[in-house]
């Protein structure tokens, strides 16, 4: 049990998929202007990442490796991720239309979000067991959501501040993201 807790802390804080490995920056910048949108995107990524981590591990272990089809890994994983994103998109469109509109183009972009594909490939390359893959998938997604919510909180505060003209909007967002990333690097010696 202790190993799983250490693995989870490592994925959330030390090797944060967004702020330490720089995967998934597009939705990070695009959906972090409002706290509600950031939370919604975080939840969508958690669902997609956990399901994709589980399904891709099963496909790798029971289809690709036994039949020597590892060269089809990327295609198979993208199909899994795209299907899951379609499911999330249909669910949000029917049940939470305001969040669906708030996420806009960034919801379908989870399909091409390199964080989701990156975690699936990390699980395979590190040769994690199924349970370890579930823990890392959930933990990386939680770390992604944590970074997104923290950044959204900071960006909402920046809107109230006086920012020099050249640094408005995206520029100050990138500077702030860099500082937030540096804060997460303080956890590097932890695990």
C-alpha positions in Angstrom: 0.0 0.0 0.0 2.9 2.3 0.8 4.3 1.9 -2.7 1.0 3.0 -4.3 0.9 6.1 -2.1 4.5 6.9 -3.0 3.7 6.4 -6.7 0.6 8.6 -6.4 2.5 11.4 -4.7 5.2 11.1 -7.3 2.7 11.5 -10.1 0.7 14.3 -8.6 3.5 16.5 -7.3 7.0 15.4 -8.3 6.4 14.4 -11.9 3.3 16.5 -12.6 2.4 15.7 -16.2 1.7 19.4 -16.9 4.2 21.4 -14.9 7.2 19.0 -14.7 6.8 17.1 -18.0 5.0 19.9 -20.0 2.4 17.6 -21.6 -1.1 19.0 -22.2 -0.3 22.7 -22.3 -3.0 23.6 -24.8 -6.1 22.9 -22.6 -4.1 24.3 -19.6 -3.8 27.7 -21.2 -7.2 27.6 -22.9 -9.5 26.4 -20.1 -7.9 28.1 -17.1 -9.5 31.5 -17.4 -12.5 30.5 -15.2 -12.5 28.3 -12.2 -15.7 26.4 -13.2 -14.2 25.6 -16.6 -10.9 24.5 -15.1 -12.7 22.2 -12.7 -14.9 20.7 -15.5 -11.8 20.1 -17.7 -10.0 18.5 -14.8 -12.9 16.1 -14.2 -13.1 15.3 -17.9 -9.4 14.6 -18.0 -9.6 12.4 -14.9 -12.3 10.3 -16.4 -10.7 10.0 -19.8 -7.2 9.4 -18.4 -8.2 6.7 -15.9 -10.4 4.8 -18.5 -7.7 5.2 -21.2 -5.0 4.0 -18.9 -7.0 0.9 -18.0 -8.2 0.1 -21.5 -4.8 0.7 -23.2 -3.0 -1.5 -20.6 -5.5 -4.3 -21.3 -5.1 -3.9 -25.1 -1.3 -3.9 -24.7 -1.2 -6.9 -22.5 -3.8 -9.1 -24.1 -3.8 -8.1 -27.8 -0.7 -6.2 -28.9 2.1 -8.1 -27.1 0.7 -11.7 -27.5 0.3 -11.2 -31.3 3.5 -9.1 -31.8 1.4 -6.1 -32.9 3.3 -3.5 -30.8 3.8 -1.4 -33.9 0.0 -0.7 -33.9 0.2 0.8 -30.3 -0.2 4.4 -31.3 -3.2 3.8 -33.6 -4.9 1.6 -31.0 -4.3 4.1 -28.2 -5.6 7.0 -30.2 -8.8 5.1 -31.1 -9.4 4.3 -27.4 -8.8 7.9 -26.4 -11.0 9.3 -29.2 -13.8 7.0 -28.3 -13.7 8.0 -24.6 -13.6 11.7 -25.5 -16.7 11.2 -27.7 -18.5 9.6 -24.8 -17.6 12.5 -22.5 -18.6 15.0 -25.1 -22.0 13.4 -25.6 -22.5 13.1 -21.8 -21.7 16.8 -21.2 -23.8 18.0 -24.1 -26.9 16.2 -22.7 -26.4 16.6 -19.0 -24.3 19.8 -18.4 -24.7 22.1 -21.5 -23.2 25.1 -19.8 -20.0 23.3 -19.1 -20.0 21.8 -22.6 -20.2 25.4 -24.0 -17.6 26.6 -21.6 -15.1 24.0 -22.6 -15.7 24.7 -26.3 -13.1 23.4 -28.7 -10.9 22.2 -25.8 -13.1 19.3 -25.0 -12.5 17.5 -28.3 -8.9 18.4 -28.0 -8.5 16.0 -25.1 -8.3 13.4 -28.0 -5.1 14.9 -29.1 -4.0 15.9 -25.7 -0.5 14.6 -25.4 -0.9 14.3 -21.6 -3.4 11.5 -22.1 -1.3 9.6 -24.7 1.8 10.4 -22.7 0.5 8.7 -19.5 -0.7 5.7 -21.5 2.8 5.3 -23.0 4.5 5.9 -19.6 2.4 3.1 -18.1 3.5 0.7 -20.9 7.2 1.8 -21.0 7.6 1.6 -17.2 6.0 -1.9 -17.3 3.5 -1.1 -14.6 1.0 -3.7 -13.5 -2.7 -3.1 -14.1 -3.2 -1.6 -10.6 -0.1 0.5 -10.9 -1.4 1.8 -14.2 -4.7 2.7 -12.6 -2.9 4.5 -9.8 -0.6 6.4 -12.1 -3.4 7.3 -14.5 -5.6 8.7 -11.7 -2.7 10.4 -10.1 -1.4 12.1 -13.2 -4.9 13.2 -14.0 -5.3 14.5 -10.5 -2.1 16.4 -10.8 -3.2 17.8 -14.1 -6.5 18.9 -12.5 -4.7 20.4 -9.5 -2.4 22.4 -11.7 -5.4 23.6 -13.8 -7.4 24.7 -10.8 -4.4 26.4 -9.2 -3.6 28.2 -12.4 -7.3 29.2 -12.9 -7.3 30.7 -9.4 -4.2 32.7 -10.1 -5.5 33.9 -13.5 -8.8 35.1 -11.9 -6.7 37.2 -9.5 -4.6 38.5 -12.3 -7.7 39.9 -14.0 -8.2 42.2 -11.0 -4.6 43.4 -11.1 -3.0 46.1 -13.2 -0.8 44.4 -15.7 1.4 46.2 -18.2 0.0 46.4 -21.7 2.6 44.1 -23.3 2.0 41.4 -20.7 -1.8 41.2 -20.8 -3.7 37.9 -21.3 -1.6 35.1 -22.8 1.8 36.7 -22.0 1.1 37.1 -18.3 -0.5 33.6 -18.3 2.7 32.1 -19.7 4.9 33.9 -17.1 2.6 32.8 -14.4 2.6 29.2 -15.6 6.4 29.3 -15.6 6.4 30.4 -12.0 3.9 27.7 -11.0 6.0 25.2 -12.8 9.0 26.3 -10.7 7.0 25.9 -7.6 6.3 22.3 -8.5 10.0 21.7 -9.1 10.5 22.2 -5.3 9.0 18.7 -4.9 11.7 17.0 -7.1 13.8 15.9 -4.1 10.8 14.5 -2.3 10.5 11.0 -3.8 
